[in-house]
Every structure is written in structure tokens, then in C-alpha cells.
Amino acid sequence: QVQLVESGGGLVQPGGSLRLSCAASGSIFSINAMGWYRQAPGKERELVATITSGGRTNYAESVKGRFSISSDNAKNTVMLQMNSLKPEDTAVYYCTANCLVRAWGLSRDYWGQGTQVTVSS
């Protein structure tokens, strides 16, 4: 019922910047929070940043001061501005949204298909 589509990934040199976007669509009653996770080959998926519908943000320690998450609640969209990128930021980045699909239901997490970010010289 909920679809998330990411865009903005690609190849960038160390120290460069990328901006990721994600739009949620479908039968959504409300969104509690949206965010980004990433997964590098052979590693567990890890939290990058989240933002609640009220604008409260949370960041992984490794990206604080370099990444910035923002959202447009009217468009059900979340963005991730990534600056000062490092090779260790290389991963598939996944968009996630915690949503209610009906007023009487329980919220659950939905996931996008992921977008590749590669930081290399």
C-alpha cells in the first residue's frame, strides 16, 4: 500500500556532495517519521538519519556535521544532503517511512529499493 522511491545516488569524489530524495506514495493515513539507512557490502544495515513529522532529527555519530536531513510533509518527501563525503560513506542508501495506512491501525516501517552512493577517486 505504501511505495517509497529514492533518487539522487551516484559516483562522487571524496569531499564532494550528493543530495538524496525519497517520495512516499500510496494509501497513507499519516507518516510518523521518515529517514535513511545504509548498507555496505558485508555489513549490517545501519541508521543514517531520521526526521519526525514534527521536525525532530536524529543522526548517526559518523555523519553528524556532514549530513542534513529534511522533509516536506505536504509532499511526503524526505531529503538527505550529504557533504564532505568519505569513501566509508559508500553504500546502498535506503529510504524508510513509519506510516499508518488507516486511522485505527498500528504504524509499521516501509522501505524503498535503495540507491547506490559510491565515494571514490
N, C-alpha and C positions, 0 to 999 in steps of 0.2 A: 504493500500500500504506500510505502514511502521510498522514494528514489533519491539518491544523492549522486551528483555528477561533479567531479573535480576537473579543474583546468589550471594551466599555468606552469606545469612542470617542464623540465628541460635540462640542458647542459649549461653549466656556468663555471667560470674560473674562480679559484679561491679568492675571497674578498669581495666577490660580486653579490648581486641581489636577484631575487625572484619574488614574485607575488603569486600565491596560490588562491584560487577561488573555488567555492563549493556552493551549489544551489540545491536546496531540498524541494521536492515536489511530491504531489500525491494527496491522499486523503489524510491531511494533518489537522488535528484539532488545535494543538498547541505544541510549541517546542520549548523545553526547559533549558536546554543548553546545546551548544554546538562546539566542535573542536577538531583538532588534528592529532593523529597518531602517526608514527612512522615505524618502518621495519626494514632493517638492513639484512642482507643475506646471512643466514646462520644465527641471527639474533632474534630475541623476542620483540614483539610489538611494544612500543613504549609511547607514553603520553608526550606530546609536544606542547600543546596549549589548549585551553578551553575557555569558553565565554558563556555566561548565563544570559538568559533573556533580559535580565536587569543590568547587564554590562559588567558583571564581576568577572575578572580574568584570573587565570592560573597558568603558570609556565613551568616547564621542566627547568631545573637549575642550569642545565647545559646550554639553554638558549636564551636565558634572561639577558636583557640588554641588547640582544641582536634581533630577535623575532618580535613581532607585534601582531596580535590577533584582534580582529574587529568584526562586526556583524551589522547586517541590515535586517532588522526583524520583519519589516514590511515585505521584504523580498525573500525571506527565509534563506539568507545567504551569509556565509562566513568567509572571511579572507585571512590570509596569513602572509604578512610582509616579512621576508627573510633577508636580512642584511648581514654583511661580514661573514659570508658563508665559508665553511670549512669542509675539507674532504670528509670528515667524520659525520657531516650532515647528509651524506649520500644515503638515500633510502627511498623506498616507496612510501609516499605520504598518503594517508587515508583520512578522509573526512568522516566525521561521525556526528550524529544528532540524537539526542534523547527526546523522544516525542510521545505525545498522547495522540492516538488516532480516533478516540471517541471520549466523550466527557466523563463517562463512568468507568473507564478502563484504567489500567496501570501503564505507566510510561515504560519504554524499552529503548534500547540502543539500535540505531540503524547505521549502516556502513556503506561508503562508496567503494568503487572498484580500485581506487588508488591511482596516483600519478607519480611517475619516476622523477626524482631530483638527483642529478649527478653533479658533484662538485669536483672538478679535475682540471689540471693544467694541460 
